[in-house]
């Protein structure tokens, strides 16, 4: 194993599922996991992205968003996430 590689432990069922998903997508389990890791944002990254968006709106459009302005969007995202069984990782 190269210095920049490691292994992760998952259940046999998860490994089998990852194998099927990888095969269906023409990749490997490694490729699938690396794609997931690259695509998902951490809570910190989501927060930073939101701050940059708010700064842009403030500087270029003169709009100052409040928590009350953002709440309907948060509720919608939570509802979508709950239906999909996932976690959007938004900071609270």
Secondary structure, DSSP 4 states (H G I P E B T S, - for coil): --TT-------HHHHHHHHHHHHHTTS-HHHHHHHHHHHSPPHHHHHHHHHHHHHHIIIII-----HHHHHHHHHHHHHHHHHHT-------
